[in-house]
Each structure stands twice: as C-alpha cells, then as structure tokens.
C-alpha cells in the first residue's frame, strides 16, 4: 500500500526535492504551500515520477488551514503515514531593522507553522498509535548567526518544542515517532525571494549543498525515526561541535565574518519577497528546487552518506568532530 506523506513548503527547495523522492517511490504526496504556481509544477513532477499528488494551498501559520490539510489528506488517501514540516519565512537584516510585524510573521510561519502541522498530524496519529513526523531543522537552530535573528530564534524554538513533545510521547508509550533533520546551507530559491535589508544579494554561508542532499536526509529520517535528530552535511556537524567546544570564540569569528559571508555581489538583489505574499502565484513563476548557486553547491555529502549507513555513523561523527577541532586554529587566527 502506498505511503501517504504530507510535505509543507513543498513548492520549492528542500520540500520540492523531497516530494520528488517520494514521487519516485509511488507514494501519495500531499503538497502544501502558499504559491500555487510552484505547487502545480511540483504536482506534475510527482505524477510523472509515479506518485499520486494532492495539491493543498495553505498558510501553515494558520492552525485552521493546517487542520484542513490533514482532513483533506485523509479523505483522499486515508491515514497519514509521514508528516514533514518544512515551510518557513525569513528576513535578512540586523535585529533593529526588522519590524515587529515581520518578526511576528517569521515566528508564526517558521515556528508556529511546525507546531500547527505537528498538532494536525498528531490528532490523527495518536489514536492509531502510529505515524512519523519529521521537522526540517537547521544548524542555525543550535548555532545562531548574525542577520538572521528571527529565523535562528524560530529554529531554536523548534528544537525545544520537539524535545518536549518527544518526552511526552515516551511517557505515553506511544509508537508515534518525531525526529529532526538538521540542515546545512542549501541552494534553494529562498535567497531570491527572502525579504532583505542587505545592500547585496543574500546567499547561504558556504559550504553550500544542493537540495537533493537535504531531501535524501529527510527521507532517511522519515524511514528511521527512532533517533532524536539527524545532522545532514559535515558542515552541520562541525558547526554544532565547534559551538559546543568554543562558543565564545565562534561568537567573535561570526561577528567578524558573518556579514560578508551571507552576501554576494555576483547577483543583483531581486527586490521581491514572499514574507506576506507568495511570489510564485502562477505557473510561469515556478522556481523549482534549486536557487542561484548551482555553480558552487555540492551535489553529494560524504557525511550524509555515512548517516544512511549505520556502521559508518560513529566514523562520520568522529571525523566531523576532528574537523571542528582543526577549525579552531582558523577561528583563532580570524577572530584575533
């Protein structure tokens, strides 16, 4: 029987790449986002790959819309097997240049959107005592950087919320599973449509990975949800270890380099953003999974491959920890 999976933020980026992977499996794929152009194109891809798509335009910041997505899914396909929270919004800029309304919107989408999706999924999974929820997190949920305070705060909140929920499920003896896939910098269209107060075009902090790397990690986490979280990409593991070992030094390093590493002169600013209104409202505006950084993005990650082979997990973690320690010298030189 085909797996039924709900993917929020499915019109672009990691969500779009994940939908394609489930399409290849012949799954029932429920595609959730605000931009109808991106959703329509994603549905065509899923169908062409052998899956059964269901388009559900929705703003996950609204709990009623999240509940409607879950209800429509089960009317069409039956019980939800996997729910993947991936939708988000952000603003690039110093904290004091982000307005209260913008901060509220980012928090409602990027944090409460995950809460709303999780609530809608659990309302159906708990009575059946089965199902999996995957939160698409970020290394920035453990190590914040400048110019993304609202996004980093929301990702930190997701970690705390999910850990609390996990302990409640354990207390109940529930067989419903929840896990987090922590992401590195990914080449998605968000950098073309994110609201920005920067002088130059925003960019992900290198090393940059293609969304297919992230999608492989998300699907693996859904297939093996017993672990608390998965770190996707060696840079994610190295960042988290460096933050645990040398947090003050990393603060100084990011204060010195974090502004320049998130901007590029190679691409002019687009002047459009999707914070309150989607930019892909018609089929011609579909952005696909990739952003503007194909020429510098990695299509593979040795660390992500090791995660998918349990015998190599310890080796991968150890190598990444050594990379973090080796990076101390570079941090020391840069922060001095």
Number of C-alpha atoms within 10 A of each C-alpha: 6 14 18 23 26 28 25 30 27 33 32 28 26 31 29 31 26 26 32 27 19 23 23 15 15 20 23 28 30 28 29 28 25 24 25 23 21 29 31 20 20 29 25 13 18 27 19 14 17 16 24 20 26 22 20 25 18 21 21 29 23 15 19 13 18 25 19 13 25 23 17 15 23 13 10 12 17 13 20 24 20 24 26 28 28 26 28 26 25 27 27 23 20 16 14 7 13 19 11 10 9 18 18 11 21 24 23 21 24 27 27 21 25 30 22 22 29 23 16 21 26 21 12 18 23 15 10 13 13 17 23 25 27 26 27 27 27 24 24 23 21 21 20 20 20 18 21 18 20 26 26 23 18 26 28 20 18 24 21 13 14 21 16 11 15 17 11 12 15 12 9 9 10 17 16 21 23 26 26 26 25 25 28 27 23 28 27 28 19 24 24 22 24 20 23 24 15 16 12 17 21 28 25 20 16 14 15 22 26 26 28 24 23 31 25 20 25 30 19 16 27 25 12 14 21 14 11 14 19 24 25 30 30 22 23 24 26 24 22 21 21 24 18 14 15 15 14 10 18 22 18 16 18 18 14 15 14 16 17 14 14 21 19 15 11 8 14 12 18 15 11 13 19 18 18 13 10 18 19 20 15 15 14 10 15 21 22 20 24 21 21 15 19 14 8 13 20 18 13 16 16 11 23 21 18 18 22 16 10 11 10 14 16 12 14 20 19 14 16 23 20 15 18 24 17 13 15 17 11 12 20 13 10 15 16 10
